[in-house]
Amino acid sequence: MPRIVSDRATKTNEVVLLPSSLEDPNKAPPGAFRILIWTACLSISAFFAALVIAYVWRAGTGPYWKPVQFPPVLWFSTAIILVSSATLETARRVFRTGQWRLASKLLLTTAGLGLVFLGAQLIAWRDLVEQGAYMMEDPHGAFFYIFTGLHGAHLIGGLVALFVLVLGRQKRREVVDVASYYWHFLTVLWLILFVVLREVS
């Protein structure tokens, strides 16, 4: 029965040569981080899909569903997260060419944009409060808080990953790829939430 090995292994006529990370029990084997991040993204997607379904259903029931004015700052935060996704993708490609210093600057730029995005979300919360949409009193406003808050919490996880990349000793390409995949996933997720919050009233 043939053995299944990493696609990064090299093969001679008699011997399969594996990368050193498979020989060191302290290092994750190639592909492990990718499997973990895609599993996490699938779980997060299922969770938010359930919330969106609940939101759409609750919006159609009528009673105690007050209209909420869409916070204009969310347009700004959407633009920011799109730009941050572009800078991170640039960092990933630059890293592949061996320019780690430039990649680090781009990673820090992405992190800075992520912080600006979170700040814009807090401004959106203030806007909701000024409208009288409170978490425990208005179900419509509550969904705004839940969607933006949970997405922000996941984005904070992405920020931690970026700082670990810049400050950590290991500069593995796979780790940079995984961090970028997660960030792009959060960007797409926010675009979906943005449309849902904008269109469903």
Secondary structure as the mmCIF struct_conf table of DSSP 4:
data_model
#
loop_
_struct_conf.conf_type_id
_struct_conf.id
_struct_conf.beg_label_comp_id
_struct_conf.beg_label_asym_id
_struct_conf.beg_label_seq_id
_struct_conf.end_label_comp_id
_struct_conf.end_label_asym_id
_struct_conf.end_label_seq_id
HELX_LH_PP_P HELX_LH_PP_P1 PRO A 2 ILE A 4
TURN_TY1_P TURN_TY1_P1 ASP A 7 ARG A 8
STRN STRN1 THR A 10 LYS A 11
BEND BEND1 ASN A 13 GLU A 14
STRN STRN2 VAL A 16 LEU A 17
HELX_LH_PP_P HELX_LH_PP_P2 LEU A 18 PRO A 19
HELX_RH_3T_P HELX_RH_3T_P1 SER A 20 LEU A 22
TURN_TY1_P TURN_TY1_P2 GLU A 23 GLU A 23
TURN_TY1_P TURN_TY1_P3 PRO A 25 ASN A 26
BEND BEND2 LYS A 27 LYS A 27
HELX_LH_PP_P HELX_LH_PP_P3 ALA A 28 PRO A 29
TURN_TY1_P TURN_TY1_P4 PRO A 30 GLY A 31
HELX_RH_AL_P HELX_RH_AL_P1 ALA A 32 ALA A 59
TURN_TY1_P TURN_TY1_P5 GLY A 60 THR A 61
TURN_TY1_P TURN_TY1_P6 PRO A 63 TYR A 64
HELX_LH_PP_P HELX_LH_PP_P4 GLN A 69 PRO A 71
TURN_TY1_P TURN_TY1_P7 PRO A 72 PRO A 72
HELX_RH_AL_P HELX_RH_AL_P2 VAL A 73 ARG A 96
TURN_TY1_P TURN_TY1_P8 THR A 97 GLY A 98
HELX_RH_AL_P HELX_RH_AL_P3 TRP A 100 GLN A 131
TURN_TY1_P TURN_TY1_P9 GLY A 132 GLY A 132
TURN_TY1_P TURN_TY1_P10 MET A 135 GLU A 137
HELX_RH_AL_P HELX_RH_AL_P4 PRO A 139 LEU A 167
BEND BEND3 GLY A 168 ARG A 169
HELX_RH_AL_P HELX_RH_AL_P5 ARG A 173 GLU A 199
#
